């Protein structure tokens, strides 16, 4: 993960190493390092969001879990075609086609796209 940093900030380098050791699976399952909160807190204090670091961390993990759950539902509806959220077959196909198009793009471009169903 450190290889992707474009900064020399020691805090971000530490965060990258620690979160990299935890791994991607831990991140998408809502397990993040305390270092993540330590690095984010000064930025949050300078913003006008009026959120505590605990609220920000909880909210961020909740959103990440919601996203992975939606992706899981989408995958299951694709593999075991059923009615996804009450959609008709045509509506279902309108969602699937753009996602399949994205999957056919080179992996570098694909990493920049987030699909929310």
N, C-alpha and C positions, 0 to 999 in steps of 0.2 A: 504494500500500500504506500510505503514511503516513496517509491519510485514515481508516483503520480503527483507528488506535492510540487507546487511552484512557488514555495515560500521557504524562508530560512528560519521561520519562527519555531523556536524549540518546543513550545507547547503543542503546536500542530504536528510536529515530528513525533513527539511522545504519544499524542492521541493516535496517530496513524499506526505506530508500532503496536500499541496496546490493543486497539480495536482489530488490527490485523491478526494478532495472536488469538483473539476471541473467535475470529472467523465470520464469514458471511452468514452462515446459518444462525449463529447467535444473534447477529444484527437483525435479521428478518424475523426472528422469534421474539424480539423485544428485549434482548439482553445487550445492554451497552455498558461501557466502562464508565466509572465515576469521572475519569479524566475528561470524557465527553462533556459532562456538565460543568466541570471546572473551566474548560476552554470556552464554553458557550456563555457562561455567566457574565463576564465583562461586556460582551457584545450585547447581551440582553439588557444589562443595566443602562447602556447608552441609548437603547431604543425607547420608543414610546409605547411599548406593548403592555407595560404594567403587569407583567407576569412574573411570578417567582420562578426560580430555576427548577424547582420541583414540579410546578404546574407545566412549564414548558417541556420538561422531560417526559412527564406523563402523557401530555397531549401528543408529542412527537411519536412516542411508542404506540399510542392508540391509533394514530393515523397510519403508521407503518403496518400494524397488524390488520387494520381494515383493508388496506391495499392488498396485502398478501392473501387475505381471505377472498377478496373479489377475484384475484387472479386464480386462486384455487377453484372457485365456483365456475369461472369461465373455462378453465381446463377441463373440469369434470363435465360441463355441458357439451364441450367439444368431443371429448372421448366417449362419453356415454350420453349421446344426444338425448336430451330431455328438454323440458321447458325451462329456460333460464329466466327467472324472475317473471314468469307469466308471459313471455314473449312468444309471438307466433314463429313458425319456422322461417318465414321471410325476414322478420325482424332479427332473428337469431343469426341468419346468414349475413345480414347487413353489418353486424358487429364482427363476425368471424373473418370476413374477407379482408378488411383493412389490417387486422392483426396478422393474418397469413402473409399479406404483402410486406409487412414490417419484418416478419421472420425471414423473408427472402432477401432482405437487404444485408450488406456486409456488416459484420459484427461491430465494427467501430461506430458506424452510424446508428445501429440498433441500440447501442449502449446509451445513446443520448435521448431515446424515446421512452416515455413512461405512458402506458396505456391504462386508463381507468375506465372500467365498465360501469 
